[in-house]
Amino acid sequence: MADEDRRRSAELLADKINLLLDTLRTDAGEPYDFATIQQGLKDRGVAISRTKWHYLKTADPRVRPDEKLLRALGEVFGVDPRYLVQEDGPLPQQVEQELATVRALRRAEVRNFAARALGQIDPEGLQAILEVIEKDQRER
């Protein structure tokens, strides 16, 4: 694998791992931390050092994770392992749902801000902004 391909592959994997870390929570509702991930992997017969975990999350191309590690990571996060194993693996439904929630919250924040900022000053401007937000929501 060429250096550029290895770097691109490492960056893609790091993006996927960081998306899982940003969007998913443990059964206890807590963010995944290294200790939880390390124990989950250990329970599946896979070892990982703090250094290797750091390299995976930061897209260091020197680290070449094997399929067993990636499949076990998928299981730890409770997602289809293909997401991590395949470069074009399907985005997990849990992540899609969380991202949809975040988008809805952001739209609500924009609506609230616009209402506070323009509500009494420019009702027509407020209505135009709300229509754009609603159109964007329907298109997604």
C-alpha positions as protocol buffer text, in pm:
chain_id: "A"
residue {
  index: 1
  type: MET
  ca { x: 0 y: 0 z: 0 }
}
residue {
  index: 2
  type: ALA
  ca { x: 144 y: 336 z: -99 }
}
residue {
  index: 3
  type: ASP
  ca { x: 215 y: 596 z: 169 }
}
residue {
  index: 4
  type: GLU
  ca { x: -66 y: 821 z: 44 }
}
residue {
  index: 5
  type: ASP
  ca { x: -315 y: 532 z: 44 }
}
residue {
  index: 6
  type: ARG
  ca { x: -203 y: 428 z: 392 }
}
residue {
  index: 7
  type: ARG
  ca { x: -245 y: 785 z: 517 }
}
residue {
  index: 8
  type: ARG
  ca { x: -590 y: 818 z: 359 }
}
residue {
  index: 9
  type: SER
  ca { x: -697 y: 485 z: 504 }
}
residue {
  index: 10
  type: ALA
  ca { x: -570 y: 584 z: 851 }
}
residue {
  index: 11
  type: GLU
  ca { x: -755 y: 918 z: 830 }
}
residue {
  index: 12
  type: LEU
  ca { x: -1078 y: 751 z: 726 }
}
residue {
  index: 13
  type: LEU
  ca { x: -1056 y: 502 z: 1011 }
}
residue {
  index: 14
  type: ALA
  ca { x: -974 y: 778 z: 1261 }
}
residue {
  index: 15
  type: ASP
  ca { x: -1275 y: 979 z: 1140 }
}
residue {
  index: 16
  type: LYS
  ca { x: -1500 y: 676 z: 1186 }
}
residue {
  index: 17
  type: ILE
  ca { x: -1367 y: 600 z: 1534 }
}
residue {
  index: 18
  type: ASN
  ca { x: -1398 y: 963 z: 1642 }
}
residue {
  index: 19
  type: LEU
  ca { x: -1754 y: 979 z: 1508 }
}
residue {
  index: 20
  type: LEU
  ca { x: -1841 y: 675 z: 1721 }
}
residue {
  index: 21
  type: LEU
  ca { x: -1676 y: 836 z: 2024 }
}
residue {
  index: 22
  type: ASP
  ca { x: -1864 y: 1162 z: 1964 }
}
residue {
  index: 23
  type: THR
  ca { x: -2208 y: 1013 z: 1908 }
}
residue {
  index: 24
  type: LEU
  ca { x: -2244 y: 688 z: 2102 }
}
residue {
  index: 25
  type: ARG
  ca { x: -2266 y: 619 z: 2474 }
}
residue {
  index: 26
  type: THR
  ca { x: -2212 y: 311 z: 2687 }
}
residue {
  index: 27
  type: ASP
  ca { x: -2507 y: 121 z: 2833 }
}
residue {
  index: 28
  type: ALA
  ca { x: -2463 y: 340 z: 3142 }
}
residue {
  index: 29
  type: GLY
  ca { x: -2507 y: 652 z: 2928 }
}
residue {
  index: 30
  type: GLU
  ca { x: -2143 y: 758 z: 2963 }
}
residue {
  index: 31
  type: PRO
  ca { x: -1904 y: 847 z: 2681 }
}
residue {
  index: 32
  type: TYR
  ca { x: -1668 y: 567 z: 2583 }
}
residue {
  index: 33
  type: ASP
  ca { x: -1329 y: 610 z: 2748 }
}
residue {
  index: 34
  type: PHE
  ca { x: -1010 y: 416 z: 2690 }
}
residue {
  index: 35
  type: ALA
  ca { x: -1057 y: 188 z: 2992 }
}
residue {
  index: 36
  type: THR
  ca { x: -1404 y: 84 z: 2875 }
}
residue {
  index: 37
  type: ILE
  ca { x: -1282 y: 19 z: 2523 }
}
residue {
  index: 38
  type: GLN
  ca { x: -973 y: -168 z: 2642 }
}
residue {
  index: 39
  type: GLN
  ca { x: -1183 y: -391 z: 2869 }
}
residue {
  index: 40
  type: GLY
  ca { x: -1439 y: -454 z: 2596 }
}
residue {
  index: 41
  type: LEU
  ca { x: -1164 y: -559 z: 2360 }
}
residue {
  index: 42
  type: LYS
  ca { x: -1001 y: -776 z: 2628 }
}
residue {
  index: 43
  type: ASP
  ca { x: -1336 y: -950 z: 2682 }
}
residue {
  index: 44
  type: ARG
  ca { x: -1323 y: -1036 z: 2311 }
}
residue {
  index: 45
  type: GLY
  ca { x: -966 y: -1166 z: 2324 }
}
residue {
  index: 46
  type: VAL
  ca { x: -808 y: -856 z: 2171 }
}
residue {
  index: 47
  type: ALA
  ca { x: -545 y: -639 z: 2340 }
}
residue {
  index: 48
  type: ILE
  ca { x: -480 y: -273 z: 2272 }
}
residue {
  index: 49
  type: SER
  ca { x: -235 y: -31 z: 2431 }
}
residue {
  index: 50
  type: ARG
  ca { x: -313 y: 329 z: 2511 }
}
residue {
  index: 51
  type: THR
  ca { x: -50 y: 429 z: 2253 }
}
residue {
  index: 52
  type: LYS
  ca { x: -205 y: 222 z: 1974 }
}
residue {
  index: 53
  type: TRP
  ca { x: -550 y: 360 z: 2061 }
}
residue {
  index: 54
  type: HIS
  ca { x: -411 y: 713 z: 2041 }
}
residue {
  index: 55
  type: TYR
  ca { x: -254 y: 638 z: 1703 }
}
residue {
  index: 56
  type: LEU
  ca { x: -581 y: 496 z: 1570 }
}
residue {
  index: 57
  type: LYS
  ca { x: -775 y: 806 z: 1681 }
}
residue {
  index: 58
  type: THR
  ca { x: -517 y: 1048 z: 1540 }
}
residue {
  index: 59
  type: ALA
  ca { x: -472 y: 876 z: 1202 }
}
residue {
  index: 60
  type: ASP
  ca { x: -110 y: 780 z: 1247 }
}
residue {
  index: 61
  type: PRO
  ca { x: -35 y: 580 z: 930 }
}
residue {
  index: 62
  type: ARG
  ca { x: 228 y: 368 z: 1107 }
}
residue {
  index: 63
  type: VAL
  ca { x: -50 y: 174 z: 1281 }
}
residue {
  index: 64
  type: ARG
  ca { x: -209 y: -94 z: 1070 }
}
residue {
  index: 65
  type: PRO
  ca { x: -501 y: -241 z: 1260 }
}
residue {
  index: 66
  type: ASP
  ca { x: -598 y: -594 z: 1170 }
}
residue {
  index: 67
  type: GLU
  ca { x: -951 y: -701 z: 1091 }
}
residue {
  index: 68
  type: LYS
  ca { x: -987 y: -883 z: 1424 }
}
residue {
  index: 69
  type: LEU
  ca { x: -925 y: -559 z: 1615 }
}
residue {
  index: 70
  type: LEU
  ca { x: -1165 y: -361 z: 1396 }
}
residue {
  index: 71
  type: ARG
  ca { x: -1441 y: -623 z: 1427 }
}
residue {
  index: 72
  type: ALA
  ca { x: -1395 y: -632 z: 1804 }
}
residue {
  index: 73
  type: LEU
  ca { x: -1410 y: -250 z: 1819 }
}
residue {
  index: 74
  type: GLY
  ca { x: -1736 y: -259 z: 1627 }
}
residue {
  index: 75
  type: GLU
  ca { x: -1874 y: -505 z: 1880 }
}
residue {
  index: 76
  type: VAL
  ca { x: -1757 y: -291 z: 2173 }
}
residue {
  index: 77
  type: PHE
  ca { x: -1941 y: 8 z: 2028 }
}
residue {
  index: 78
  type: GLY
  ca { x: -2241 y: -210 z: 1943 }
}
residue {
  index: 79
  type: VAL
  ca { x: -2228 y: -133 z: 1571 }
}
residue {
  index: 80
  type: ASP
  ca { x: -2200 y: -341 z: 1257 }
}
residue {
  index: 81
  type: PRO
  ca { x: -1826 y: -419 z: 1236 }
}
residue {
  index: 82
  type: ARG
  ca { x: -1836 y: -361 z: 859 }
}
residue {
  index: 83
  type: TYR
  ca { x: -1845 y: 12 z: 938 }
}
residue {
  index: 84
  type: LEU
  ca { x: -1485 y: -8 z: 1063 }
}
residue {
  index: 85
  type: VAL
  ca { x: -1357 y: -299 z: 853 }
}
residue {
  index: 86
  type: GLN
  ca { x: -1469 y: -173 z: 511 }
}
residue {
  index: 87
  type: GLU
  ca { x: -1373 y: 171 z: 386 }
}
residue {
  index: 88
  type: ASP
  ca { x: -1724 y: 213 z: 250 }
}
residue {
  index: 89
  type: GLY
  ca { x: -1887 y: 29 z: 541 }
}
residue {
  index: 90
  type: PRO
  ca { x: -2243 y: 137 z: 622 }
}
residue {
  index: 91
  type: LEU
  ca { x: -2293 y: 417 z: 873 }
}
residue {
  index: 92
  type: PRO
  ca { x: -2442 y: 256 z: 1185 }
}
residue {
  index: 93
  type: GLN
  ca { x: -2810 y: 330 z: 1244 }
}
residue {
  index: 94
  type: GLN
  ca { x: -2733 y: 447 z: 1600 }
}
residue {
  index: 95
  type: VAL
  ca { x: -2496 y: 710 z: 1461 }
}
residue {
  index: 96
  type: GLU
  ca { x: -2746 y: 822 z: 1197 }
}
residue {
  index: 97
  type: GLN
  ca { x: -3011 y: 865 z: 1466 }
}
residue {
  index: 98
  type: GLU
  ca { x: -2780 y: 1065 z: 1690 }
}
residue {
  index: 99
  type: LEU
  ca { x: -2673 y: 1289 z: 1402 }
}
residue {
  index: 100
  type: ALA
  ca { x: -3040 y: 1349 z: 1312 }
}
residue {
  index: 101
  type: THR
  ca { x: -3105 y: 1450 z: 1673 }
}
residue {
  index: 102
  type: VAL
  ca { x: -2809 y: 1689 z: 1669 }
}
residue {
  index: 103
  type: ARG
  ca { x: -2931 y: 1844 z: 1342 }
}
residue {
  index: 104
  type: ALA
  ca { x: -3280 y: 1890 z: 1488 }
}
residue {
  index: 105
  type: LEU
  ca { x: -3139 y: 2054 z: 1800 }
}
residue {
  index: 106
  type: ARG
  ca { x: -2927 y: 2289 z: 1591 }
}
residue {
  index: 107
  type: ARG
  ca { x: -3226 y: 2387 z: 1377 }
}
residue {
  index: 108
  type: ALA
  ca { x: -3424 y: 2458 z: 1694 }
}
residue {
  index: 109
  type: GLU
  ca { x: -3139 y: 2674 z: 1826 }
}
residue {
  index: 110
  type: VAL
  ca { x: -3128 y: 2872 z: 1500 }
}
residue {
  index: 111
  type: ARG
  ca { x: -3508 y: 2917 z: 1507 }
}
residue {
  index: 112
  type: ASN
  ca { x: -3496 y: 3036 z: 1868 }
}
residue {
  index: 113
  type: PHE
  ca { x: -3208 y: 3273 z: 1799 }
}
residue {
  index: 114
  type: ALA
  ca { x: -3380 y: 3415 z: 1492 }
}
residue {
  index: 115
  type: ALA
  ca { x: -3704 y: 3460 z: 1684 }
}
residue {
  index: 116
  type: ARG
  ca { x: -3525 y: 3647 z: 1964 }
}
residue {
  index: 117
  type: ALA
  ca { x: -3315 y: 3859 z: 1729 }
}
residue {
  index: 118
  type: LEU
  ca { x: -3571 y: 3939 z: 1461 }
}
residue {
  index: 119
  type: GLY
  ca { x: -3911 y: 3865 z: 1608 }
}
residue {
  index: 120
  type: GLN
  ca { x: -4009 y: 4216 z: 1703 }
}
residue {
  index: 121
  type: ILE
  ca { x: -3775 y: 4404 z: 1468 }
}
residue {
  index: 122
  type: ASP
  ca { x: -3827 y: 4225 z: 1135 }
}
residue {
  index: 123
  type: PRO
  ca { x: -4117 y: 3978 z: 1130 }
}
residue {
  index: 124
  type: GLU
  ca { x: -4080 y: 3929 z: 753 }
}
residue {
  index: 125
  type: GLY
  ca { x: -3710 y: 3849 z: 788 }
}
residue {
  index: 126
  type: LEU
  ca { x: -3790 y: 3602 z: 1064 }
}
residue {
  index: 127
  type: GLN
  ca { x: -4050 y: 3432 z: 848 }
}
residue {
  index: 128
  type: ALA
  ca { x: -3801 y: 3403 z: 560 }
}
residue {
  index: 129
  type: ILE
  ca { x: -3540 y: 3243 z: 787 }
}
residue {
  index: 130
  type: LEU
  ca { x: -3793 y: 2998 z: 930 }
}
residue {
  index: 131
  type: GLU
  ca { x: -3901 y: 2899 z: 578 }
}
residue {
  index: 132
  type: VAL
  ca { x: -3539 y: 2827 z: 478 }
}
residue {
  index: 133
  type: ILE
  ca { x: -3490 y: 2614 z: 791 }
}
residue {
  index: 134
  type: GLU
  ca { x: -3810 y: 2419 z: 725 }
}
residue {
  index: 135
  type: LYS
  ca { x: -3719 y: 2367 z: 357 }
}
residue {
  index: 136
  type: ASP
  ca { x: -3378 y: 2234 z: 458 }
}
residue {
  index: 137
  type: GLN
  ca { x: -3541 y: 1999 z: 708 }
}
residue {
  index: 138
  type: ARG
  ca { x: -3780 y: 1856 z: 447 }
}
residue {
  index: 139
  type: GLU
  ca { x: -3495 y: 1796 z: 202 }
}
residue {
  index: 140
  type: ARG
  ca { x: -3296 y: 1583 z: 447 }
}
